């Protein structure tokens, strides 16, 4: 998750932001059982489940990083025991989204992005917070908020990355290749403007591998994702994705004429 603070500068603690992040973490944990039940019931197939798992691995890593950053900025606060937070935090997505909201929207509504009416000069930080809070329940609203951020800050890495991921996810669920490509373009732009921002590399790897079946194209970004040190709580899942990609690359090399 991106911040507007330059590296090495001292940042003031933000208790409200920490509370928001901890609420999101709690939501992810509460939603775990729902996701598993939907998968077990056959409402989410294995391919979609893998894509969602990978995508929310990246999201969980961002949340954990941000929580650690906010806690570190609070004087005299003991660090939370992360052993209580399971790796499966990364897997979670709202069941309503996984069960068909994406397809219904993609088939019936035009994606926002070309223009946006209303007041787009609101505080970027507030818009990003709104977008994050909407990702679980209102993808269209989340994308609209990211669009508004990008109209004010065209090179905002978080907005580029997460807008791109959400658009690609919509496109994948609706079998709309043009949307997936559009989303990937936004993620790639984030890599260009913020080469040290890990989320963009992780999402690029997921899009290449899960949505385009391009293991070779996913190899470099997943390696960079790992090189940028994902939090320990989700490291195993990122490593698992890399192992899948490496195996697919090796298999392609073996079967090549």
Buried (B, 14 or more C-beta within 10 A) or exposed (E): BBBEEEEEEEEEBBEEBBEBBBEBBEBBBEBBEBBBEBBEEEBBEEEBBBBBBBBBBBBBBBBBBBBBBBBEBEEEEEEEEEEEBEBBBBBBBBBEBBBEBBBEBBEEEEBBBEEBEEEBEBEBEEBBBBBBBBBBEBBBBBBBBBBBBBBBBEEBBBBBBBBBBBBBBBBBBBEBEEBBBBBBBBBBBBBEEBEEBBBBBBBBBBBBBBBBEBBEBBBBBBBBBBEBEBBEBBBEBBEBBBEBBBEBBEEEEEEEE
